[in-house]
Amino acid sequence: MQGRGCGVVVTLGQGDDENARSHETVTRREIARRLATLKGYSFEGEFDPDRAYPGHCYFVPADTVIGRDAAAGVGIHDENDLYGAVVPHRFMAVKTITHPVLDEHAHAPQAWCHGFCNEVRDAVLAGFAAFHRHDARRATAMMLQRGPVRIKRASGIGGQGQFVVESISELDAVLEVIDDAELESLGLVVEENLHGVVTHSVGRVEVDGLVASYCGTQRLTVNHRGVDVYGGSTLLVVRGDFDTLLALSLPAETRRAIDRARRYDAAALEHFEGMYASRRNYDVACGSNERGEERCGVLEQSWRMGGASGAEIGALQAFRDDPQLGIVRASSTEIYGECVPPPEAIIYFRDVDERVGMLTKYTVVERHAYP
């Protein structure tokens, strides 16, 4: 455990093109401020490689950090140095890793881990990863025999970059907007389409030896273009690991979602040599496929700051403030347009983002007696 009051928290952005007033950048700063309070550190803004910082430097990156050498170059050496994760290769940070490639003839990155895909096959939905247009068409043709197919761009977030196709011609229209460089490096997902979906959030976060695990559900909201996008998560958060979470009396579907996420999480830590993470979050979909069969599987991982981060940090702070507290309910909310957050809300962003319009993002933490 790092000593309290002997270091700084800094953000690590994505370069000069980043908009300092965007909701992503402002939210990351506010998350970093909250983490600084939690750790007893000072918040020092965006990381400056030419500056000598006093004591331990703790990072809040905009994305999963790629490469242990790159991480070490800025001062990140293990999970105690950042809120997020470090992985060896870029494709490991996106949703493509969830599914195997079609067969031995399919294209795949040189470091592709077939062992991971084999181990999580029963914890995810039916689907394939494709890194070439020909492979995407072959995989889609096979999946279309079961009904409509969901195509997902590898780096899409908040439900964006997804398309349901019912024919190869519809797939080709999707492929037209994806350039070869993106397809070859990150790939895309070809996955069974579900109906009546409930998306569960399952995760684990650790800061200064304080561990919290959680389960909950996501909800959608409508943005200013009339599109359904991520609208927040409501989480049940416990002090401790997944075992503590599973010791609670939980609905059967929730327990299935935790089981799938836990298996995916264990497989990642086993197979992705060189990976380490303080924040591990998994989206797990439960619904029915085209044949009416109930399905439950991990959609993707988030090993970086995400939509549930405000709720996570709020729960950790509640646990830090009260050593006897074992469980809280924490929610994160995103609302497009004017709104009045509740008085107890922790506001992370409330402004006009030039790209998405008026947006409010906040967190509420409710304390519950430990059952």
KACOR-V620459 format. One record per residue. N is the residue number from 1. SS is DSSP state (~ for helix, > for strand, _ for the rest). NEAR is the number of other ideal C-beta (glycine too) atoms within 12 Angstrom. Layout:
((N	SS	NEAR) (N	SS	NEAR))
This chain:
((1	_	14) (2	_	28) (3	_	15) (4	_	21) (5	_	17) (6	_	18) (7	>	27) (8	>	33) (9	>	40) (10	>	38) (11	>	38) (12	>	39) (13	_	28) (14	_	22) (15	_	11) (16	_	8) (17	_	10) (18	_	19) (19	_	20) (20	_	19) (21	_	18) (22	_	25) (23	~	33) (24	~	35) (25	~	31) (26	~	27) (27	~	36) (28	~	42) (29	~	31) (30	~	32) (31	~	46) (32	~	42) (33	~	29) (34	~	35) (35	~	42) (36	~	33) (37	~	25) (38	~	35) (39	~	37) (40	_	24) (41	_	32) (42	>	24) (43	>	29) (44	>	27) (45	>	22) (46	>	27) (47	_	31) (48	_	17) (49	_	14) (50	_	7) (51	_	15) (52	_	11) (53	_	24) (54	_	14) (55	_	21) (56	>	30) (57	>	34) (58	>	43) (59	>	48) (60	>	45) (61	>	41) (62	_	34) (63	_	32) (64	_	44) (65	>	44) (66	>	30) (67	_	22) (68	~	23) (69	~	14) (70	~	22) (71	~	29) (72	~	18) (73	~	17) (74	~	29) (75	_	28) (76	_	34) (77	_	21) (78	_	23) (79	~	30) (80	~	26) (81	~	35) (82	>	42) (83	_	46) (84	_	43) (85	>	43) (86	>	41) (87	>	36) (88	_	29) (89	_	29) (90	~	26) (91	~	36) (92	~	40) (93	~	34) (94	_	36) (95	~	40) (96	~	46) (97	~	45) (98	~	44) (99	_	44) (100	_	33) (101	>	34) (102	_	28) (103	_	16) (104	_	11) (105	_	12) (106	_	28) (107	_	29) (108	_	30) (109	_	26) (110	_	12) (111	_	23) (112	_	28) (113	_	31) (114	~	21) (115	~	18) (116	~	36) (117	~	30) (118	~	18) (119	~	25) (120	~	37) (121	~	23) (122	~	19) (123	~	35) (124	>	38) (125	_	40) (126	_	32) (127	>	42) (128	>	39) (129	>	41) (130	>	43) (131	_	36) (132	_	27) (133	~	27) (134	~	22) (135	~	32) (136	~	43) (137	~	30) (138	~	23) (139	~	39) (140	~	40) (141	~	23) (142	~	22) (143	~	35) (144	~	26) (145	_	15) (146	_	25) (147	_	24) (148	_	25) (149	>	39) (150	>	42) (151	>	43) (152	>	40) (153	>	30) (154	_	34) (155	_	28) (156	_	28) (157	_	26) (158	_	33) (159	_	30) (160	_	18) (161	_	25) (162	>	31) (163	>	31) (164	>	24) (165	>	30) (166	_	22) (167	_	20) (168	~	24) (169	~	15) (170	~	20) (171	~	33) (172	~	20) (173	~	15) (174	~	32) (175	~	28) (176	_	15) (177	_	16) (178	_	31) (179	_	14) (180	~	18) (181	~	11) (182	~	25) (183	~	32) (184	~	25) (185	~	28) (186	_	32) (187	_	44) (188	>	48) (189	>	45) (190	>	48) (191	>	41) (192	>	38) (193	_	33) (194	_	33) (195	>	21) (196	>	17) (197	>	32) (198	>	29) (199	>	38) (200	>	39) (201	>	45) (202	>	49) (203	>	49) (204	>	45) (205	>	49) (206	>	31) (207	>	40) (208	_	33) (209	_	21) (210	>	32) (211	>	30) (212	>	44) (213	>	40) (214	>	51) (215	>	46) (216	>	40) (217	>	30) (218	>	40) (219	>	28) (220	>	24) (221	>	28) (222	>	19) (223	_	25) (224	_	19) (225	_	12) (226	_	11) (227	_	18) (228	>	19) (229	>	28) (230	>	32) (231	>	30) (232	>	38) (233	>	42) (234	>	30) (235	>	46) (236	>	40) (237	>	47) (238	>	38) (239	>	33) (240	_	26) (241	_	23) (242	~	31) (243	~	15) (244	~	25) (245	~	33) (246	~	24) (247	_	19) (248	_	24) (249	_	12) (250	_	25) (251	_	17) (252	~	13) (253	~	25) (254	~	28) (255	~	24) (256	~	28) (257	~	42) (258	~	40) (259	~	30) (260	~	36) (261	~	45) (262	~	30) (263	~	28) (264	~	45) (265	~	36) (266	~	23) (267	~	30) (268	~	40) (269	~	25) (270	~	17) (271	~	25) (272	_	35) (273	_	18) (274	_	25) (275	_	35) (276	>	29) (277	>	38) (278	_	42) (279	>	40) (280	>	44) (281	>	45) (282	>	45) (283	>	42) (284	>	44) (285	>	44) (286	>	36) (287	>	26) (288	>	20) (289	_	28) (290	_	23) (291	_	16) (292	_	13) (293	_	18) (294	>	20) (295	>	34) (296	>	37) (297	>	36) (298	>	47) (299	>	46) (300	>	46) (301	>	42) (302	>	42) (303	_	40) (304	_	40) (305	_	42) (306	_	42) (307	_	41) (308	_	48) (309	~	45) (310	~	42) (311	~	45) (312	~	47) (313	~	45) (314	~	42) (315	~	49) (316	~	42) (317	~	34) (318	~	34) (319	~	36) (320	~	28) (321	~	18) (322	_	19) (323	_	10) (324	_	13) (325	_	26) (326	_	25) (327	>	33) (328	>	35) (329	>	27) (330	>	42) (331	>	37) (332	>	46) (333	>	37) (334	>	42) (335	>	33) (336	>	32) (337	_	19) (338	_	14) (339	_	21) (340	_	13) (341	_	24) (342	_	17) (343	_	9) (344	_	16) (345	_	27) (346	>	34) (347	>	30) (348	>	38) (349	>	35) (350	>	26) (351	>	23) (352	>	19) (353	>	25) (354	_	15) (355	_	18) (356	_	30) (357	>	21) (358	>	21) (359	>	36) (360	>	34) (361	>	43) (362	>	32) (363	>	42) (364	>	29) (365	>	37) (366	>	23) (367	>	22) (368	>	21) (369	_	12) (370	_	19) (371	_	12))
